[in-house]
Amino acid sequence: MIYPSSFETKIGFDQIREKLRQYCLSALGINEVGAMSFNADYATIVRLLNQVDELVQLKAKGDTLPMRNWWDPADQLKALAVEGTYWEEEHFYHCRLALVTYFEAKNYLDKNKETYPSLHQLIDSVVLSKKVVEAIDARLDNTGKVKDNATPELQQIRKQLRAEEGKVRRLTEQLFRSVVAQGYVPEGASPTVREGRLVIPMLAEHKRKIKGFIVDESATGQTIYLEPAEVLEANNEIRDLMHGERREVIKVLKDLTRFLANHLHDLQAAFDWMGKMDFISAKSKLATALNAVKPQVFHSPELQWFDARHPLLVFSFKGEKTVVPLNIELSEQQRFLLVSGPNAGGKSVCLKSVGLLQYMLQCGLLVPAQSHSRFGIFQHIFIDIGDQQSIENDLSTYSSHLKNMAYFLKQSNANTLVLLDELGSGTDPNFGGGIAEAVLDSLLEKNVWGVATTHYYNLKLYAENRDGIRNGSMQFDTKSLRPLFQLEMGKPGSSFALEIARKTGLPETALQKAEQIIGKELTGLETLMKTVAEEKMLLSKKEKELKEKQELLNVELNRYKQLNQQLEGRKKEIINQAKTEAAQLLKETNREIEKTIRHIQQSKANKNETRKVRGSLQQLATKVKPEETEKPTPPVELKIGDSVRIIGQEVSGKLMSIKGNSAMVQFGPLQANLKLSQLVRSDLAEVIPPELKKAQAVGVNVMAKQASFNPLLDVRGMRAEAVEPLLIQFLDDAILLSQSQLKIIHGKGEGILRKVVRDRLKRTKAVASFADEHADRGGDGATVVVLK
């Protein structure tokens, strides 16, 4: 049972019903939409949901269930029960087309009954003989007209009729050519039919020049339609034959009607199926438009929904905006939810969503939510929402609310879902809040399920302390002062009245007075709730970021595991392959050795034979010998006195001495200590292309840098952003000049410069190590760097 009678209008289901009517293909389906009603039987609801779900799946696979030529025969089926009545040809024609579609659909579902059991069960309950279609086909042609051979009499009449019509046509055309030659016919006119008779159009001023009968005239009176006297008798004969034909056709139609009357019950069942199937198709189209699914359904009341969306908002937004989903949970322990929050924050939308989706489900419609959502079955759904003032019944808005409350308390039970919007509003807040609390308490004592919205603090406190009910709030962005339309379970919401008033431009003086009137205690509570809401939002944001990072980490971890598994698999594959090849080579080697020994024994160590055997063994050794990788050309050894260059440079110097891996090179007046690996003999140096020469001409002057380079860098007092480029240049110069040890003084302070320096050192590949200077020489205020 639902209450009040305007329940569907209040939750917006009337618009859903209208959408379904638009999706229907025929009046049969539209009638089913009108008959759709709230159902509380679990088995019926599940059966209806399965039917829609199966059709959605069928369409998703790209299959098509035949659904065309639907025809509503309500009046014609009633006529079948009346003796002496008959269907016209067009009725049989439409009936045949609809029944052909029915048999095609039945054939499809019979073949796929395992895949679509609910749809098959629906059509399998209809038992209609194909003889009905065969009987119609035997008497009517493809255009829906009675066939000539339906009876011998009809066949004879139509034969005579065609002969007489041919005779009249030939005679009329002969006369027509005559009057045309005499100029009696309007230009462009030709013989035509008026009142079932073939006539000649003539100008009115010549009507007495030809004998005949005027059958009709044009609207202006300038043209008359004359039946020549010569064809009058033939036309009369045609009229008689046409009457005779009609009598024979009626006999055929009556006979066929009596045949269908014997199958009236089966025909009614078949067309009922067509109506239901049209209705199911409309429901599947609605489900597709809403991206709706069949959720988990339970016998008893239950409500745990994930990502539920208000259907009317989905249609209203048309994909341009995203509907904020609703996540809500009620349980045996907490059957009631009290939703609070700012005005226009979505409280009423939340309430209507609960009512609309639950009602849709119990009407057999799929719902826009996640498929793992849990929907229970309620015996009753009651709602109190909106302005219900009634002048006729002398009821104010608040009196109307109280009347509804009285009805709810009398009629509700543990299988009832109650929806209460702005509970307690419409009267003095002190009294309204008290009455509202008493109503809630009475409903909870009866174990009623429900959702209520409010602004009253006493109800929020009540929900916090009373078993069986919990608070919920609509989230609000306190910075932009805009609603987020997200329901948060477990805590009450603030009305944000002062903040919204401030945003709308209410003077600050008025707001300060309002705060004084409200009182510090209530204002403080409001501020506390706002702070909690902000912290909650921040925490949710952090949790979301952490979740995203965790998901990214999991992806990378899975990728690593897959790569590792692939490498391990490849490793085993290579080892197995090597073992196989080794075993094969060993087998060939043993065979060759045995063959050699046998050959030597047989040839008694003849020199020629021994030479041949040795050659075979050498071929085998070559075969099993591992392939050698190409060795690099050994570097030319440098000697004291050689003319050398730094690799990549053009300036030559003289090698003065060599000590281990280092060498002293004289470049003009300067000497440089360089690593041997950096030097090349001048005559063996690569020729540098002209473009590189040009670049080097404006590039690095090694000797100049060698002369001016200082292995000590002091960055104390500098800003962190200025240190980075200076440090990079310092390291580049040191590496170029083959310095082995450097020292960077950054000071102690807060450690910012030390961190900048050491971060850069970590990222420099040429740095072998770095550490704090000795305590006597600055400690952690300086960093000693060792280059590779």
C-alpha positions in Angstrom: 0.0 0.0 0.0 1.2 3.5 -0.7 0.0 6.8 0.8 -1.1 9.4 -0.1 -3.0 8.9 -3.4 -0.7 11.6 -5.0 2.3 9.5 -4.0 3.5 9.0 -7.6 3.3 12.8 -8.4 5.2 13.7 -5.2 8.2 11.4 -5.9 8.2 12.1 -9.7 7.1 8.6 -10.8 4.4 10.1 -13.0 7.2 11.4 -15.3 8.7 7.9 -15.4 5.4 6.5 -16.4 5.1 9.1 -19.2 8.6 8.1 -20.4 7.5 4.5 -20.6 4.4 5.5 -22.7 6.7 7.3 -25.2 8.9 4.2 -25.5 5.9 1.9 -26.3 5.2 0.8 -29.9 1.5 0.3 -29.6 -1.6 1.0 -27.6 -1.2 -2.5 -26.2 2.0 -1.5 -24.4 0.5 1.9 -23.4 -2.4 0.1 -21.7 0.1 -2.0 -19.8 2.0 1.1 -18.6 -1.3 2.5 -17.3 -2.0 -0.7 -15.5 1.5 -0.8 -13.8 1.2 -0.6 -10.0 3.1 -1.0 -6.8 3.7 -4.7 -5.9 4.8 -6.2 -2.7 5.1 -9.9 -3.7 8.8 -11.0 -3.9 8.3 -13.7 -6.6 6.3 -11.3 -8.9 8.9 -8.5 -8.5 11.8 -10.8 -9.3 10.0 -12.3 -12.3 9.3 -8.8 -13.7 12.9 -7.7 -13.1 14.3 -10.8 -14.8 12.1 -10.2 -17.9 13.5 -6.7 -18.3 17.1 -7.7 -17.5 17.0 -10.6 -20.0 15.7 -8.3 -22.8 18.5 -5.7 -22.0 21.1 -8.5 -22.2 19.5 -9.8 -25.5 19.8 -6.3 -27.0 23.4 -5.8 -25.6 24.4 -9.0 -27.5 23.2 -7.4 -30.8 20.3 -9.8 -31.1 16.8 -8.7 -31.9 13.5 -10.1 -30.7 10.8 -9.7 -33.4 8.6 -6.8 -32.2 6.7 -5.1 -35.0 3.2 -4.8 -36.5 1.8 -4.6 -33.0 -2.0 -4.1 -33.2 -4.6 -3.5 -30.6 -7.7 -5.7 -31.4 -9.7 -4.9 -28.2 -12.9 -3.9 -30.0 -12.5 -6.6 -32.7 -12.0 -9.3 -30.1 -15.2 -8.2 -28.3 -17.1 -8.5 -31.7 -16.0 -12.1 -32.1 -18.2 -13.1 -29.2 -21.3 -11.5 -30.8 -23.2 -13.8 -33.2 -23.6 -12.4 -36.8 -20.8 -9.9 -36.6 -17.7 -10.1 -38.8 -14.3 -8.5 -39.2 -13.5 -6.4 -42.2 -10.6 -7.3 -44.4 -8.2 -4.7 -42.8 -8.8 -6.3 -39.4 -7.8 -9.7 -40.6 -4.8 -8.1 -42.4 -3.5 -6.4 -39.2 -4.3 -9.5 -37.1 -2.2 -11.7 -39.5 0.8 -9.4 -39.4 0.7 -9.3 -35.6 0.4 -13.1 -35.3 3.2 -13.7 -37.7 5.4 -11.6 -35.4 4.2 -13.6 -32.4 5.2 -16.9 -34.0 8.6 -15.5 -35.0 9.3 -14.4 -31.4 8.1 -17.7 -30.0 10.4 -19.6 -32.4 13.4 -17.4 -31.3 12.7 -17.9 -27.6 12.1 -21.6 -27.9 15.6 -21.9 -29.4 17.1 -19.7 -26.6 15.0 -20.7 -23.6 18.1 -21.6 -21.5 19.5 -18.1 -22.1 16.3 -16.2 -21.6 14.1 -18.4 -19.3 11.8 -15.6 -18.0 11.0 -14.3 -21.4 10.4 -17.9 -22.6 8.2 -18.6 -19.7 6.1 -15.6 -20.6 5.5 -16.7 -24.2 5.3 -20.4 -23.4 2.1 -19.8 -21.4 0.4 -18.8 -24.7 -1.0 -21.7 -26.8 -2.1 -20.6 -30.2 -2.4 -22.8 -33.2 -0.7 -21.7 -36.5 -4.0 -22.8 -38.2 -5.3 -19.3 -37.4 -2.7 -17.7 -39.7 -3.1 -20.5 -42.3 -6.9 -19.9 -42.4 -6.4 -16.2 -43.0 -3.7 -16.9 -45.7 -6.1 -19.3 -47.4 -8.7 -16.6 -47.9 -6.8 -13.3 -48.1 -3.9 -12.2 -50.2 -0.8 -10.3 -49.1 -2.6 -6.9 -49.4 -5.4 -8.0 -47.1 -8.0 -8.5 -49.8 -10.2 -11.6 -50.2 -8.8 -13.8 -52.9 -10.7 -14.5 -56.1 -10.7 -18.3 -55.4 -12.0 -17.9 -51.8 -15.3 -19.3 -53.3 -16.4 -20.5 -56.8 -19.2 -17.9 -56.9 -16.7 -15.0 -56.1 -14.3 -16.2 -58.7 -17.1 -16.2 -61.4 -18.4 -12.8 -60.3 -15.0 -11.1 -60.5 -14.3 -12.7 -63.9 -17.6 -11.2 -65.3 -16.8 -7.9 -63.5 -13.4 -7.6 -65.2 -15.0 -8.3 -68.6 -17.7 -5.7 -68.2 -15.2 -3.1 -66.9 -13.0 -3.8 -69.9 -16.0 -3.3 -72.2 -17.0 0.0 -70.6 -13.4 1.2 -70.7 -13.0 0.6 -74.4 -16.3 2.2 -75.3 -15.7 5.2 -73.0 -12.2 5.8 -74.5 -13.7 5.7 -78.0 -16.3 8.3 -77.1 -13.7 10.3 -75.3 -11.5 10.6 -78.3 -14.5 11.8 -80.3 -15.4 14.6 -77.9 -11.8 15.6 -77.6 -11.6 16.0 -81.3 -14.7 18.3 -81.2 -13.1 20.4 -78.4 -15.7 19.6 -75.7 -13.2 18.4 -73.1 -11.0 20.6 -70.8 -7.4 20.6 -71.7 -5.4 17.8 -70.0 -8.6 16.0 -68.8 -9.1 12.2 -69.1 -11.9 9.7 -68.2 -12.4 9.2 -64.5 -14.6 7.5 -62.0 -17.4 9.2 -60.1 -19.7 7.4 -57.7 -18.4 4.1 -58.9 -19.1 4.8 -62.6 -16.7 5.6 -65.5 -17.5 9.1 -66.8 -16.1 11.7 -69.3 -15.2 15.2 -68.1 -16.7 17.9 -70.4 -17.0 21.7 -70.5 -20.4 22.7 -69.1 -21.4 24.7 -72.2 -21.3 21.5 -74.3 -23.2 19.3 -72.0 -26.3 19.0 -74.2 -24.3 18.0 -77.3 -23.7 14.4 -76.0 -26.4 12.1 -74.8 -25.9 10.8 -71.3 -26.4 11.4 -67.6 -24.6 14.1 -65.5 -23.1 12.2 -62.5 -21.1 15.1 -61.0 -19.7 18.5 -61.6 -16.6 20.5 -60.5 -16.6 23.0 -57.6 -16.7 25.9 -60.1 -19.4 24.3 -62.2 -17.3 24.8 -65.4 -16.7 21.0 -65.8 -19.4 18.3 -65.7 -18.8 14.5 -65.5 -21.0 12.8 -68.0 -21.9 9.1 -68.2 -22.6 8.5 -72.0 -25.9 6.8 -72.8 -24.0 4.2 -74.7 -22.3 2.8 -71.5 -25.2 3.3 -69.1 -26.4 -0.3 -69.4 -22.9 -1.7 -69.0 -22.3 0.5 -65.9 -25.5 -0.8 -64.4 -24.3 -4.3 -65.0 -21.0 -3.5 -63.3 -22.9 -2.1 -60.2 -24.9 -5.3 -59.9 -21.8 -7.4 -60.1 -20.1 -5.2 -57.5 -23.0 -5.7 -55.1 -22.8 -9.4 -55.8 -19.1 -9.4 -55.1 -19.6 -7.6 -51.8 -22.1 -10.2 -50.7 -19.7 -13.0 -51.5 -16.9 -11.2 -49.7 -19.0 -10.8 -46.6 -19.9 -14.5 -46.6 -16.1 -15.3 -46.7 -15.4 -12.7 -43.9 -18.2 -14.1 -41.7 -17.0 -17.6 -42.2 -13.4 -16.6 -41.2 -14.7 -14.6 -38.3 -16.6 -17.7 -37.0 -13.3 -19.7 -37.3 -11.4 -17.1 -35.2 -14.2 -17.0 -32.7 -13.4 -20.6 -31.9 -9.9 -19.5 -30.9 -11.0 -16.3 -29.0 -9.3 -17.3 -25.7 -6.0 -18.1 -27.4 -6.1 -15.0 -29.5 -6.7 -12.9 -26.4 -3.7 -14.5 -24.7 -1.5 -13.9 -27.7 -2.4 -10.2 -27.8 -2.0 -9.9 -24.1 1.5 -11.2 -24.5 2.1 -8.6 -27.2 1.1 -5.9 -24.8 3.3 -7.2 -22.0 6.2 -7.6 -24.5 5.8 -4.1 -25.7 5.7 -2.9 -22.1 8.9 -5.0 -21.2 10.6 -3.5 -24.3 9.7 0.0 -23.1 11.1 -0.8 -19.6 14.3 -2.1 -21.3 14.7 1.2 -23.2 14.2 3.1 -20.0 16.9 0.9 -18.3 19.3 1.6 -21.2 18.7 5.3 -21.0 19.3 5.4 -17.2 22.1 2.8 -17.3 19.9 0.9 -14.8 20.6 -2.6 -13.6 18.9 -5.5 -11.7 20.2 -5.2 -8.1 20.2 -7.8 -5.3 16.7 -8.2 -4.1 15.6 -9.7 -0.8 12.3 -10.9 0.7 12.4 -8.7 3.8 13.1 -4.9 4.1 16.7 -4.0 3.3 18.3 -0.9 2.0 22.0 -0.7 1.1 22.6 1.3 -2.1 25.8 2.1 -4.0 26.0 5.0 -6.6 22.2 5.3 -6.8 21.2 8.1 -9.2 17.9 10.1 -9.4 16.4 9.1 -12.8 14.8 12.5 -13.4 18.1 14.2 -12.9 19.7 11.9 -15.4 17.1 12.8 -18.0 17.3 16.5 -17.1 21.1 16.7 -17.3 21.2 14.8 -20.7 24.8 13.9 -20.2 25.9 17.5 -20.0 26.4 17.2 -16.2 27.1 14.3 -14.0 24.5 13.3 -11.4 26.1 13.1 -7.9 25.4 9.5 -6.8 23.8 8.6 -3.5 25.3 6.0 -1.2 23.0 5.1 1.6 22.6 2.2 4.1 19.9 1.3 6.6 20.0 -1.9 8.6 18.0 -3.8 11.2 19.9 -2.0 13.9 19.6 1.4 12.4 16.4 1.5 10.3 16.0 5.3 10.2 18.1 8.0 8.8 17.8 11.7 9.8 19.3 13.9 7.1 20.3 17.5 7.9 22.2 20.2 6.1 21.8 23.6 4.3 18.9 24.7 2.2 19.1 23.6 -1.4 21.8 21.1 -0.4 20.0 18.1 -1.7 18.1 16.8 1.3 14.7 16.6 -0.5 16.4 15.1 -3.6 17.9 12.4 -1.3 14.5 11.7 0.2 12.8 11.5 -3.2 15.5 9.3 -4.6 14.9 6.8 -1.9 11.2 6.8 -2.5 11.4 6.8 -6.3 14.0 4.0 -6.7 12.3 1.8 -4.2 8.9 2.3 -5.9 10.4 1.7 -9.4 11.9 -1.6 -8.2 8.5 -2.7 -6.7 6.9 -1.8 -10.0 9.2 -4.2 -11.8 11.7 -1.5 -13.2 15.5 -1.8 -13.2 17.1 0.9 -11.1 20.1 3.2 -11.7 22.5 1.9 -9.1 25.4 -0.5 -8.8 24.4 -4.2 -9.3 25.7 -5.2 -5.9 23.2 -2.8 -4.2 20.8 -4.5 -1.9 17.0 -3.7 -2.2 14.4 -5.2 0.2 10.7 -5.5 -0.3 8.4 -3.2 1.7 4.6 -3.8 2.1 3.9 -0.1 2.5 5.6 3.2 1.5 4.3 6.4 3.0 5.5 9.9 2.2 4.9 13.4 3.7 6.4 16.1 1.5 5.6 19.5 0.2 2.9 22.0 0.8 -0.4 20.2 1.4 -2.6 23.1 2.4 -6.3 22.4 1.7 -8.8 25.2 1.6 -11.7 22.7 0.8 -10.9 20.6 3.9 -10.0 23.6 6.1 -6.4 22.3 6.6 -3.3 24.4 7.0 0.1 23.1 5.9 1.0 22.0 9.4 -2.4 20.5 10.1 -2.0 18.5 6.9 1.4 17.3 8.1 0.0 16.2 11.4 -2.9 14.4 9.7 -0.3 12.4 7.7 1.7 11.7 10.9 -1.4 10.3 12.6 -2.0 8.0 9.6 1.6 6.8 9.6 1.5 6.0 13.3 -1.7 4.0 12.9 -0.9 2.1 9.7 2.8 1.6 9.7 4.7 -1.5 10.8 8.1 -3.2 10.5 7.5 -3.6 6.8 6.8 0.0 6.1 9.1 2.7 4.6 8.3 6.2 5.7 9.6 9.4 4.1 9.3 12.6 6.0 10.5 15.9 4.5 11.3 18.9 6.8 9.9 17.0 9.8 8.4 19.4 12.4 8.4 22.5 10.2 5.4 24.8 9.8 4.8 25.8 13.4 6.6 27.1 16.5 10.1 25.4 16.4 10.0 24.6 20.1 6.7 22.8 19.8 7.3 21.5 16.3 10.6 20.0 17.3 9.1 18.3 20.3 6.2 16.8 18.3 8.6 15.7 15.6 10.8 13.9 18.2 7.8 12.2 19.6 6.6 11.1 16.2 10.1 9.7 15.4 10.2 7.9 18.7 6.8 6.3 18.1 7.9 5.1 14.6 11.1 3.7 16.0 9.1 1.7 18.6 7.2 0.1 15.8 10.4 -0.8 14.0 9.5 1.4 11.0 12.1 2.0 8.3 12.5 5.5 6.9 14.3 8.7 6.0 13.5 12.2 7.4 15.0 15.6 6.7 15.3 18.4 9.3 17.0 21.6 10.5 16.1 21.0 14.2 19.0 20.6 16.7 16.9 18.6 19.1 16.2 16.0 16.4 20.0 15.8 15.5 20.8 15.2 19.2 18.0 12.7 19.5 19.3 10.8 16.5 22.8 10.8 18.0 21.6 9.3 21.3 18.7 7.0 20.3 19.2 3.4 19.1 17.7 2.6 15.7 18.3 5.9 14.1 21.4 7.6 12.7 22.4 11.0 11.5 23.3 11.9 8.0 24.3 15.2 6.4 24.5 16.7 2.9 28.1 17.9 2.4 28.8 21.6 1.8 31.9 23.4 0.5 32.5 25.9 3.2 35.0 27.9 1.1 32.9 28.4 -2.0 29.7 28.1 0.1 28.1 25.8 -2.4 26.4 22.4 -1.8 28.1 19.2 -3.0 24.9 17.1 -3.0 26.8 14.2 -1.3 25.2 12.3 1.5 27.6 11.5 4.4 26.3 8.9 6.8 27.0 9.0 10.6 27.1 12.7 11.5 24.6 15.6 11.5 25.0 18.5 9.1 25.1 22.2 9.7 22.5 24.5 8.1 25.2 27.1 7.3 22.6 29.8 7.8 25.0 32.5 8.8 27.4 31.7 6.1 24.8 31.7 3.4 23.3 34.9 4.8 26.7 36.5 4.6 27.2 35.4 1.0 23.9 36.8 -0.1 25.0 40.2 1.1 23.2 40.6 4.5 24.9 43.5 6.3 27.6 42.5 8.8 25.9 44.5 11.6 22.8 42.4 11.1 24.8 39.2 11.2 26.5 40.2 14.4 23.2 40.9 16.0 21.9 37.6 14.8 24.9 35.8 16.4 24.1 37.6 19.7 20.5 36.6 19.6 21.3 33.0 18.7 23.8 32.8 21.5 27.4 31.7 21.9 26.5 28.2 22.7 24.4 27.5 19.6 26.8 29.5 17.4 29.7 27.6 18.8 28.0 24.3 18.1 27.4 25.5 14.6 31.0 26.5 14.2 32.1 23.1 15.6 29.9 21.3 13.2 31.3 23.4 10.3 34.9 22.6 11.4 34.2 18.9 11.6 32.7 19.1 8.1 35.8 20.8 6.8 38.1 18.3 8.5 36.0 15.5 7.2 36.3 16.8 3.6 40.0 17.2 3.9 40.4 13.7 5.3 38.3 12.3 2.5 40.5 14.2 0.0 43.6 12.7 1.6 42.1 9.3 1.6 41.2 9.6 -2.1 44.8 10.7 -2.9 46.2 7.9 -0.9 43.9 5.4 -2.6 45.0 6.6 -6.0 48.6 6.3 -5.0 48.0 2.9 -3.7 46.3 1.8 -6.9 49.2 3.3 -8.9 51.7 1.4 -6.6 49.7 -1.8 -7.1 49.8 -1.4 -10.9 53.6 -0.8 -10.9 54.0 -3.8 -8.5 52.0 -6.0 -10.7 53.9 -4.8 -13.7 57.2 -5.6 -11.9 55.9 -9.1 -10.9 54.9 -9.8 -14.5 58.3 -8.6 -15.8 60.1 -10.7 -13.2 58.0 -13.7 -14.1 58.7 -13.2 -17.8 62.5 -12.9 -17.1 62.4 -16.0 -14.8 60.6 -17.9 -17.5 63.0 -16.7 -20.2 65.9 -17.6 -17.9 64.7 -21.1 -17.5 64.0 -21.4 -21.2 67.5 -20.2 -22.1 69.1 -22.6 -19.6 67.0 -25.5 -20.8 67.9 -24.7 -24.4 71.6 -24.5 -23.5 71.4 -27.8 -21.7 69.7 -29.4 -24.6 72.3 -28.1 -27.0 75.1 -29.1 -24.7 73.7 -32.6 -24.4 73.4 -32.9 -28.2 77.0 -31.7 -28.6 78.2 -34.1 -25.9 76.4 -36.9 -27.7 78.0 -36.0 -31.0 81.4 -35.6 -29.4 81.2 -39.1 -27.8 80.1 -40.5 -31.0 82.9 -38.9 -32.9 85.5 -40.1 -30.3 84.2 -43.6 -30.4 84.3 -43.5 -34.2 87.9 -42.2 -34.1 89.1 -44.9 -31.7 87.5 -47.6 -33.8 89.0 -46.1 -37.0 92.5 -46.0 -35.5 92.1 -49.6 -34.3 91.0 -50.7 -37.7 93.6 -48.8 -39.7 96.4 -49.7 -37.3 97.5 -46.1 -36.9 98.3 -45.4 -40.6 99.6 -41.9 -41.0 97.2 -40.8 -43.7 94.3 -42.1 -41.8 95.5 -40.5 -38.6 95.7 -37.2 -40.4 92.1 -37.5 -41.6 90.9 -38.4 -38.1 92.8 -35.4 -36.6 91.1 -33.2 -39.2 87.7 -34.5 -38.2 88.4 -33.8 -34.5 89.5 -30.3 -35.3 86.3 -29.6 -37.2 84.4 -30.9 -34.2 86.4 -28.6 -31.8 85.7 -25.7 -34.1 82.0 -26.5 -33.9 81.8 -26.7 -30.1 84.1 -23.7 -29.6 82.1 -20.7 -28.2 81.9 -17.7 -30.5 84.3 -15.0 -29.6 83.1 -11.5 -29.3 85.0 -8.9 -31.2 87.8 -7.5 -29.0 88.4 -3.7 -29.0 91.5 -2.5 -30.6 94.1 -2.1 -27.8 95.0 1.6 -27.1 98.4 2.9 -28.3 100.8 3.1 -25.3 101.8 6.6 -24.6 105.5 7.5 -23.8 107.2 10.4 -22.3 107.8 13.0 -24.9 104.8 12.1 -27.0 102.7 14.9 -28.4 99.2 14.4 -26.9 95.8 15.9 -26.9 92.8 15.7 -24.5 90.1 13.6 -26.3 87.8 15.9 -28.1 90.1 18.9 -28.0 92.5 20.3 -30.6 95.2 21.8 -28.4 98.3 19.6 -28.3 100.8 19.3 -25.4 103.9 17.4 -24.5 103.8 14.4 -22.2 106.3 15.2 -19.4 105.9 12.3 -17.0 103.7 9.2 -16.2 102.8 8.1 -12.7 100.3 5.2 -12.5 97.1 6.2 -14.3 98.0 9.9 -14.2 100.2 11.9 -16.5 101.7 15.5 -16.4 101.2 17.3 -19.7 102.8 20.6 -20.7 100.4 23.0 -22.5 102.5 26.0 -23.4 103.5 27.7 -20.2 101.0 25.6 -18.1 101.2 22.0 -16.8 98.1 19.9 -16.2 97.8 16.6 -14.2 95.4 14.4 -16.3 94.3 10.8 -16.4 95.8 8.7 -19.1 92.3 7.6 -20.3 91.6 11.3 -21.2 94.6 11.5 -23.5 95.3 10.5 -27.1 98.4 10.8 -29.3 98.0 13.9 -31.5 98.7 12.0 -34.7 96.0 9.4 -33.8 93.3 11.9 -32.7 90.0 12.0 -34.6 89.6 14.7 -37.1 87.1 17.2 -35.7 84.4 18.3 -38.2 84.4 22.0 -39.1 81.1 22.6 -37.4 82.4 21.2 -34.2 85.5 23.3 -34.5 83.4 26.3 -34.8 81.5 25.3 -31.7 84.7 24.6 -29.7 86.0 28.0 -30.8 83.3 29.6 -28.7 83.3 26.8 -26.1 85.7 25.6 -23.5 89.2 26.9 -23.1 90.8 24.1 -21.1 94.0 25.8 -20.4 92.3 29.0 -19.3 90.0 27.0 -16.9 93.0 25.0 -15.6 94.7 28.2 -14.7 91.8 29.8 -13.0 90.0 26.7 -11.4 89.7 26.6 -7.6 88.7 23.2 -6.0 87.0 25.1 -3.2 83.5 26.5 -3.6 81.9 28.8 -0.9 78.1 29.2 -1.2 77.3 30.6 2.3 74.8 33.3 2.4 73.4 32.6 -1.1 69.8 31.7 -1.9 69.0 28.1 -2.6 67.8 28.8 -6.1 71.1 30.6 -7.0 73.3 27.8 -5.6 72.0 25.1 -8.1 73.4 26.5 -11.4 76.6 27.6 -9.7 77.2 24.2 -8.3 76.5 22.5 -11.7 79.1 24.7 -13.4 81.6 24.0 -10.7 81.2 20.3 -11.0 81.3 20.4 -14.8 84.6 22.3 -14.7 86.1 19.9 -12.1 85.2 16.9 -14.2 86.6 18.5 -17.3 89.9 19.2 -15.6 90.1 15.7 -14.0 90.0 17.0 -10.5 90.0 14.2 -7.9 88.7 16.0 -4.8 86.6 19.1 -4.2 85.3 21.0 -1.1 82.1 22.9 -0.9 81.4 25.2 2.1 77.7 25.7 2.7 77.5 26.5 6.4 75.3 24.9 9.0 72.3 27.1 9.7 69.0 25.3 9.0 70.6 22.8 6.6 68.8 24.1 3.5 72.0 24.8 1.4 73.5 21.5 2.6 70.4 19.7 1.3 70.5 21.5 -2.1 74.3 20.7 -2.5 74.0 17.0 -1.5 70.9 16.4 -3.7 72.8 17.7 -6.7 75.8 15.5 -5.8 73.6 12.4 -5.6 72.3 13.1 -9.1 75.8 13.6 -10.6 77.2 10.3 -12.0 80.9 11.5 -11.8 80.7 11.8 -8.0 82.2 8.8 -6.4 81.4 9.8 -2.8 80.9 12.8 -0.5 81.0 13.3 3.3 81.2 15.9 6.0 84.5 17.7 6.4 86.6 16.8 9.5 85.2 18.4 12.7 88.4 20.5 13.0 87.9 21.9 9.5 84.2 22.8 9.6 82.4 19.5 10.2 78.9 19.3 8.6 79.2 22.9 7.5 81.3 21.7 4.6 81.1 18.7 2.2 84.2 16.9 0.8 83.6 15.5 -2.7 85.5 12.7 -4.3 85.2 12.4 -8.1 85.6 9.1 -10.1 
